[in-house]
Every structure is written in structure tokens, then in C-alpha cells.
Amino acid sequence: MLLFVGILAAAALCVGIVCVVRYVWQPRRWRATLSDPYYELTRTGFKSLEGRRNFDKWKYMRSGDIIEFSHATNAQQPSFSRVIRKRHVFMSFREALQHFERMGQLHRMLPNVDSVEEGVAVYAKFVSLGTQVRDGVVILELGAAPL
């Protein structure tokens, strides 16, 4: 009888652990907006690295999470991307752009720019340098969402 109770207790513990693991590893869903031309570039896969201020929800996104991007002015056009991995947290967009330029992947971050300086000017429209340095910058690699 004591052996039977021990087996039941062990089974209950395992079921509890499986439930916790399943909850922890379940992908979360996030919403974000993109303006032109980045909505279309991300939707078509030409832009596969998303750079954002490392703040708010962007700080908590992890591998496997799903981001539903919608157009900043036309929310009727949703597009899904899957976050494959969190690349790095950089001090600024300049540092991130320089990193990906050295890797030959600047076009994955901003397909419509030819230099780090052009990219810095693009991101400066969205986030001040002081805010970048205070919060950092996170770069997420995007892939197609699961069906």
C-alpha cells in the first residue's frame, strides 16, 4: 500500500512538472506595427532582422514567440513572423548596424539602405541616441510563422 501511494505521488509530481514545462515553453503572441516601407519588406521576407529599443515587450520576447505585425496605418493587413532567436542587445543602433555590416548582413536589417550612416539616420527618426544608450537595442531574427 505504501509503495502504491509513493508511485501515485511521484506520478502527480511528474504531471505537475510537465504542465509547468509546457507552460514555460509555450510560445507567446505579441502585436507590433510597422510603417512603410518596412511593413512590406518584413512581410515579403526581405527584412529578416528587426531592430527595436530594448524596452517594454521587446525586452521580454524570446525564441519561438510569434509577433503579429500590422501596418501602422492599415491594420487590416496582418502579417506573421516568427522570432527565431534574440540576436544581441547592443548599446545603440549604430553598434548593431556596424556588427551586421561586418557580417555582410546589413541588408537583412535595412534592405533599403547602403551604409551604416544611412541606417543610423533611419533609426534616429524613431529613437533618440540617449534613449538607445539608456535602454539598449535588441535585434530579433524573423522567420515564417508556423501555420
Secondary structure, DSSP 8 states (H G I E B T S, - for coil): -HHHHHHHHHHHHHHHHHHHHHHHHS--EEEEEE-TTHHHHHHTTS--EEEEES-GGGGT--TT-EEEEEESS-TT--EEEEEEEEEEEESSHHHHHHHHHHTT-HHHH-TT-SSHHHHHHHHHTTS-HHHHHHH-EEEEEEEE---
